[in-house]
Amino acid sequence: MEYAQRLRDLIAAAVEISGSVDFESDDVSEQTLPSWFLALSGGAVGDVPGDPIGSAGKRGYLVARDDRPWDSGDWIYCFDPDLRSWSWWDATVDENGKVYVWVDTKGEAHIPCEELWWAIFVSGAVSVDPLTLEFASVWSGQRSIGLA
């Protein structure tokens, strides 16, 4: 599934960056993020030519969450391990084809995660339901997707 692979590639690149830099003293480069993400996260409101999936997701985010797109430089700073309150877990699909993105919130009911919403939408989500707390048994009953 292209959506899950885009999202996994993006999150993996961000986690790799966050594990190799000191956010306090390093100039954090976002250049190793996927090129499609950089094109969508340039701060401009319009579509990105050649990426109808990401462009539709970007429009969806602007309508559902905020009226301005994220800049990739600002976005990557949200991956500072001292600031980010969630960790990637998995992407699964249920029997009806609905995709679920699973993150570990360490049991917190409310976490700041606007950067995750941006990633989910620009990876190609058509719509996103509000975040909910679930038991791991719900996750384990679904098929993991997007693994290369």
C-alpha positions, 0 to 999 in steps of 0.5 A, spaced: 500 500 500 503 506 497 500 510 503 503 506 508 509 506 505 510 513 504 508 514 511 513 509 514 519 512 509 517 519 512 517 517 519 523 512 519 527 518 516 525 523 521 526 518 527 533 517 523 535 524 523 532 525 531 537 520 533 543 523 530 543 530 532 543 534 538 537 539 537 540 544 542 546 545 538 546 542 531 543 545 525 538 540 524 538 538 516 531 536 513 534 534 507 534 527 508 527 527 508 523 524 502 523 529 496 515 528 496 515 531 503 520 536 502 516 539 496 509 539 500 512 542 506 515 548 503 510 553 506 506 554 500 499 553 500 498 550 493 498 543 490 505 540 488 505 538 481 506 531 480 504 529 487 496 528 487 496 524 493 500 528 497 497 535 494 490 532 496 492 530 503 495 537 504 488 540 502 485 535 507 490 537 513 489 545 511 481 544 512 481 539 518 486 542 522 490 548 520 489 553 515 497 553 514 502 548 511 508 546 515 515 548 513 519 541 513 524 545 518 519 546 523 516 539 522 523 536 524 524 540 530 518 536 533 522 530 533 526 532 538 526 526 543 525 531 549 519 534 546 516 528 542 511 525 547 509 519 542 513 513 538 511 510 532 508 503 532 505 500 526 500 502 520 495 496 520 489 495 515 482 492 518 477 487 514 474 493 511 480 496 508 481 502 513 488 504 515 490 505 522 496 508 525 498 506 531 503 510 536 505 509 543 503 515 547 505 511 554 498 511 556 497 519 556 490 520 553 492 527 550 498 528 547 501 534 542 501 531 535 500 536 530 506 534 526 503 527 526 497 529 523 501 533 518 505 527 516 498 522 516 495 527 511 501 529 506 502 521 506 495 521 502 490 520 508 483 522 505 480 523 512 483 522 519 479 520 525 480 523 532 486 520 536 483 514 541 487 510 546 486 503 544 489 496 547 494 493 544 490 487 543 486 491 538 492 492 534 495 485 534 488 483 531 490 487 524 494 486 519 501 490 518 502 494 512 507 498 508 513 494 510 518 493 504 
